[in-house]
Amino acid sequence: IAVVGATGNVGREILNILEERDFPADEVVALASRRSVGTEVSYGDKSLKCKDLATFDFSGFDFCLMSAGSGPSKEWSPRIGAKGCIVIDNSSAWRYDQDVPLVVPEVNAHVLEAYMAQTKKGARKNIIANPNCSTAQMVVALKPLHDHAKIIRVVVSTYQSVLGAGKEGLDELFD
C-alpha cells in the first residue's frame, strides 16, 4: 500500500488507521512531494521516511490511498492506475467522472464488483472516488432509511472543518 500525501493531516490519519486496524499489507510506503522527501511519519511504533511521489515505481503495489488534493490526484492517479495499482482518491478530482465509481462501502460496495470485472486494456482507470466527508457519513445513515421507506429529497446544510484547508489551516487556527 502506498499513501500519497503522507505528511498531511489526512495522510497521517490514514497511516494511523492502517496500523491500528492491523491492515494486512506486506509493505506500507509513505509518499509526498519532493520538498517532503525524507520527512518521517509515524506508522504505529515505526517511523517511515517519505519517498518522492515523482520517482516512485508503483509496479507491484495493490493500492494507493491518495490524499494530496485534486491537482496532484488529477496528475498522478491515471499514471498510478496505469501501473495496475488501484487508486482510492480522497479529493474531489474524480467525483463526477463517469468512468470512476463513487463509493461508500457501507452503501454501494456492490458497484466495485462490476468495475473490477472490466479487465480489457483501458477499460478501467483503476481509480475509485469517495464523496466528501459530510456526504459519506450522511449516506451511511440514510441508506437503511431509504431501504425501508424511499427517501425522495434531503435538504442539508454543512459547515466544513478547518481541516479542509490542510495542515497550514490547522496550524493557523491553532496560532
C-alpha contacts under 8 A as a table, 3 or more apart, distances in Angstrom:
res1	aa1	res2	aa2	distance
1	I	25	A	6.52
1	I	27	E	6.20
1	I	28	V	4.86
1	I	29	V	6.35
1	I	61	F	6.09
1	I	62	D	6.24
1	I	63	F	4.97
1	I	64	C	5.72
1	I	65	L	7.41
2	A	28	V	5.78
2	A	29	V	4.75
2	A	30	A	6.13
2	A	31	L	6.90
2	A	61	F	7.26
2	A	63	F	6.35
2	A	64	C	4.60
2	A	65	L	6.22
3	V	6	A	5.76
3	V	11	G	6.70
3	V	14	I	7.72
3	V	15	L	7.58
3	V	28	V	7.46
3	V	29	V	6.16
3	V	30	A	5.12
3	V	31	L	5.81
3	V	64	C	5.76
3	V	65	L	4.86
3	V	66	M	6.17
3	V	67	S	7.53
4	V	11	G	6.98
4	V	30	A	6.47
4	V	31	L	4.71
4	V	32	A	5.72
4	V	53	L	7.21
4	V	64	C	7.00
4	V	65	L	6.17
4	V	66	M	4.87
4	V	67	S	5.77
4	V	68	A	6.16
5	G	8	G	5.66
5	G	10	V	7.72
5	G	11	G	5.21
5	G	30	A	7.70
5	G	31	L	6.14
5	G	32	A	5.07
5	G	33	S	7.74
5	G	66	M	6.68
5	G	67	S	5.08
5	G	68	A	4.48
6	A	9	N	7.89
6	A	10	V	7.59
6	A	11	G	4.08
6	A	12	R	5.47
6	A	15	L	7.56
6	A	30	A	5.37
6	A	31	L	5.77
6	A	32	A	6.03
6	A	41	V	7.21
6	A	50	C	7.33
6	A	67	S	7.67
7	T	11	G	6.09
7	T	12	R	6.14
7	T	32	A	6.72
7	T	36	S	7.47
7	T	39	T	7.57
7	T	41	V	6.66
7	T	50	C	7.89
8	G	11	G	5.16
8	G	12	R	6.07
8	G	68	A	7.73
8	G	166	G	6.84
8	G	167	K	6.02
9	N	12	R	5.29
9	N	13	E	6.28
9	N	163	L	7.67
9	N	166	G	6.69
9	N	167	K	5.88
10	V	13	E	5.00
10	V	14	I	6.12
10	V	67	S	6.63
11	G	14	I	5.03
11	G	15	L	6.38
11	G	67	S	5.99
11	G	68	A	7.95
12	R	15	L	5.16
12	R	16	N	6.28
12	R	41	V	7.05
12	R	42	S	7.39
13	E	16	N	4.87
13	E	17	I	6.15
14	I	17	I	5.18
14	I	18	L	6.14
15	L	18	L	5.17
15	L	19	E	6.27
15	L	42	S	7.36
15	L	43	Y	5.69
16	N	19	E	5.33
16	N	20	E	5.91
16	N	42	S	7.54
16	N	43	Y	6.12
16	N	44	G	6.59
17	I	20	E	4.87
17	I	21	R	5.92
18	L	21	R	5.44
18	L	22	D	6.05
18	L	23	F	5.20
19	E	22	D	4.89
19	E	23	F	6.34
19	E	43	Y	6.24
19	E	44	G	5.57
20	E	23	F	7.81
20	E	44	G	7.27
25	A	28	V	6.59
29	V	48	L	7.28
29	V	50	C	7.49
29	V	51	K	7.66
30	A	41	V	7.67
30	A	48	L	6.43
30	A	49	K	6.76
30	A	50	C	4.86
30	A	51	K	6.27
31	L	37	V	7.80
31	L	50	C	5.02
31	L	51	K	4.82
31	L	52	D	5.79
31	L	53	L	5.40
32	A	35	R	7.90
32	A	36	S	5.89
32	A	37	V	6.55
32	A	50	C	6.12
32	A	51	K	6.31
32	A	52	D	5.66
32	A	53	L	5.50
33	S	36	S	5.54
33	S	37	V	6.70
33	S	52	D	5.76
33	S	53	L	5.87
33	S	54	A	7.30
34	R	37	V	5.32
34	R	51	K	7.96
34	R	52	D	5.31
34	R	53	L	7.23
34	R	54	A	7.38
36	S	39	T	5.48
36	S	50	C	6.77
36	S	51	K	7.99
36	S	52	D	7.77
37	V	49	K	7.31
37	V	50	C	5.05
37	V	51	K	5.17
37	V	52	D	5.59
38	G	49	K	4.97
38	G	50	C	5.01
38	G	51	K	6.52
39	T	49	K	5.52
39	T	50	C	5.41
40	E	47	S	5.94
40	E	48	L	5.37
40	E	49	K	4.47
40	E	50	C	6.19
41	V	47	S	5.56
41	V	48	L	5.30
41	V	49	K	6.49
41	V	50	C	7.30
42	S	45	D	6.99
42	S	46	K	6.00
42	S	47	S	4.68
42	S	48	L	6.24
43	Y	46	K	5.15
43	Y	47	S	5.74
43	Y	48	L	6.58
44	G	47	S	7.71
51	K	56	F	7.20
52	D	55	T	5.67
52	D	56	F	6.08
53	L	56	F	5.27
58	F	61	F	5.45
58	F	80	I	6.28
58	F	83	K	6.20
58	F	84	G	7.98
58	F	85	C	6.55
59	S	83	K	5.47
59	S	84	G	6.88
59	S	85	C	7.07
60	G	84	G	7.70
60	G	85	C	7.38
61	F	64	C	7.58
61	F	84	G	7.73
61	F	85	C	5.55
62	D	84	G	7.36
62	D	85	C	4.87
62	D	86	I	6.12
63	F	85	C	5.31
63	F	86	I	4.78
63	F	87	V	5.85
63	F	88	I	7.30
64	C	80	I	7.91
64	C	85	C	6.56
64	C	86	I	6.05
64	C	87	V	4.65
64	C	88	I	6.19
65	L	87	V	5.96
65	L	88	I	5.03
65	L	89	D	6.23
65	L	90	N	7.65
66	M	73	S	6.90
66	M	77	S	7.90
66	M	87	V	6.52
66	M	88	I	5.96
66	M	89	D	4.71
66	M	90	N	5.97
66	M	91	S	7.78
67	S	73	S	7.91
67	S	89	D	6.45
67	S	90	N	5.27
67	S	91	S	6.52
68	A	71	G	7.95
68	A	72	P	6.07
68	A	73	S	6.68
68	A	91	S	7.49
69	G	72	P	5.90
69	G	73	S	6.15
69	G	90	N	7.62
69	G	91	S	5.31
69	G	92	S	7.77
69	G	93	A	7.85
70	S	73	S	4.99
70	S	74	K	5.97
70	S	91	S	5.30
70	S	92	S	5.96
70	S	93	A	4.70
71	G	74	K	5.31
71	G	75	E	6.35
71	G	93	A	7.47
72	P	75	E	5.06
72	P	76	W	5.82
72	P	77	S	7.85
73	S	76	W	5.24
73	S	77	S	5.17
73	S	89	D	7.20
73	S	91	S	7.32
73	S	93	A	6.57
74	K	77	S	6.01
74	K	78	P	7.27
74	K	93	A	6.14
74	K	94	W	7.78
75	E	78	P	7.03
75	E	79	R	7.58
76	W	79	R	5.25
76	W	80	I	6.10
77	S	80	I	5.09
77	S	81	G	5.93
77	S	87	V	6.30
77	S	89	D	7.99
77	S	127	I	6.86
78	P	81	G	5.03
78	P	82	A	6.04
78	P	125	K	6.50
78	P	126	N	7.70
78	P	127	I	7.51
79	R	82	A	5.15
79	R	83	K	6.79
80	I	83	K	5.36
80	I	84	G	7.16
80	I	85	C	5.98
80	I	86	I	7.59
80	I	87	V	7.11
81	G	84	G	5.28
81	G	85	C	5.04
81	G	86	I	5.60
81	G	87	V	6.26
81	G	125	K	5.92
81	G	126	N	4.72
81	G	127	I	6.45
82	A	85	C	7.23
82	A	125	K	7.14
82	A	126	N	7.35
84	G	126	N	7.04
85	C	126	N	6.78
86	I	126	N	4.67
86	I	127	I	5.79
86	I	128	I	7.48
87	V	126	N	6.06
87	V	127	I	4.65
87	V	128	I	6.10
88	I	127	I	5.95
88	I	128	I	4.80
88	I	129	A	5.97
88	I	130	N	7.74
89	D	93	A	7.99
89	D	94	W	7.65
89	D	127	I	7.02
89	D	128	I	6.11
89	D	129	A	5.06
89	D	130	N	6.70
90	N	129	A	6.57
90	N	130	N	6.06
90	N	131	P	7.85
90	N	132	N	7.85
91	S	94	W	7.47
91	S	129	A	7.68
91	S	130	N	7.72
91	S	132	N	7.72
92	S	95	R	5.52
92	S	129	A	7.89
92	S	131	P	7.39
92	S	132	N	7.32
93	A	96	Y	7.84
94	W	97	D	5.28
94	W	100	V	6.57
94	W	128	I	7.88
94	W	129	A	5.87
95	R	100	V	7.41
95	R	101	P	7.92
95	R	102	L	6.13
95	R	129	A	5.78
95	R	130	N	6.85
95	R	131	P	6.71
96	Y	100	V	7.86
97	D	100	V	5.43
97	D	101	P	7.94
98	Q	101	P	7.36
99	D	124	R	7.01
99	D	125	K	7.22
100	V	124	R	7.93
100	V	125	K	7.10
100	V	127	I	5.98
100	V	128	I	5.69
100	V	129	A	6.57
101	P	111	V	7.19
101	P	112	L	7.42
101	P	115	Y	7.55
101	P	127	I	7.72
101	P	128	I	5.45
101	P	129	A	6.07
102	L	128	I	6.40
102	L	129	A	4.75
102	L	130	N	5.15
102	L	131	P	6.66
103	V	107	V	7.68
103	V	108	N	6.07
103	V	109	A	6.41
103	V	111	V	7.71
103	V	128	I	7.05
103	V	129	A	6.20
103	V	130	N	5.20
103	V	131	P	7.33
104	V	107	V	5.41
104	V	108	N	5.87
104	V	109	A	6.59
104	V	130	N	6.36
104	V	131	P	7.52
104	V	136	A	6.32
104	V	140	V	7.72
105	P	108	N	5.55
105	P	109	A	4.36
106	E	109	A	6.56
106	E	140	V	6.29
107	V	139	V	7.12
107	V	140	V	6.13
107	V	143	K	6.34
108	N	111	V	6.04
109	A	112	L	5.74
109	A	113	E	7.84
110	H	113	E	5.76
110	H	114	A	7.65
111	V	114	A	5.74
111	V	115	Y	6.39
112	L	115	Y	4.87
112	L	116	M	5.88
113	E	116	M	5.29
113	E	117	A	6.28
114	A	117	A	5.08
114	A	118	Q	6.85
115	Y	118	Q	5.58
115	Y	124	R	7.22
116	M	119	T	7.04
116	M	124	R	7.95
118	Q	123	A	5.66
118	Q	124	R	6.06
119	T	123	A	6.32
119	T	124	R	7.21
120	K	123	A	5.11
120	K	124	R	7.74
121	K	124	R	7.62
122	G	125	K	6.73
124	R	127	I	7.88
130	N	136	A	7.55
131	P	135	T	6.00
131	P	136	A	5.71
132	N	135	T	5.48
132	N	136	A	6.14
133	C	136	A	5.26
133	C	137	Q	6.49
134	S	137	Q	5.60
134	S	138	M	6.11
134	S	158	T	7.18
135	T	138	M	5.03
135	T	139	V	6.10
136	A	139	V	5.55
136	A	140	V	6.50
137	Q	140	V	5.25
137	Q	141	A	6.63
138	M	141	A	5.29
138	M	142	L	6.16
139	V	142	L	4.76
139	V	143	K	5.72
140	V	143	K	5.57
140	V	144	P	7.79
141	A	144	P	6.76
141	A	145	L	7.43
142	L	145	L	5.19
142	L	146	H	6.01
143	K	146	H	5.08
143	K	147	D	6.14
144	P	147	D	4.97
144	P	148	H	6.22
145	L	148	H	5.14
145	L	149	A	6.00
145	L	150	K	7.37
145	L	151	I	7.40
146	H	149	A	5.14
146	H	150	K	4.54
146	H	151	I	5.13
147	D	150	K	6.35
151	I	154	V	7.54
160	Q	164	G	7.01
161	S	164	G	5.83
162	V	165	A	5.68
162	V	166	G	7.46
162	V	169	G	6.09
162	V	170	L	6.11
162	V	173	L	7.77
163	L	166	G	5.09
163	L	167	K	6.94
163	L	169	G	6.60
163	L	170	L	6.03
164	G	169	G	7.75
165	A	168	E	6.77
165	A	169	G	4.80
165	A	170	L	7.26
166	G	169	G	5.40
166	G	170	L	6.50
167	K	170	L	5.09
167	K	171	D	6.07
168	E	171	D	5.06
168	E	172	E	6.08
169	G	172	E	5.06
169	G	173	L	6.24
170	L	173	L	5.15
170	L	174	F	6.15
171	D	174	F	5.02
171	D	175	D	6.11
172	E	175	D	5.09
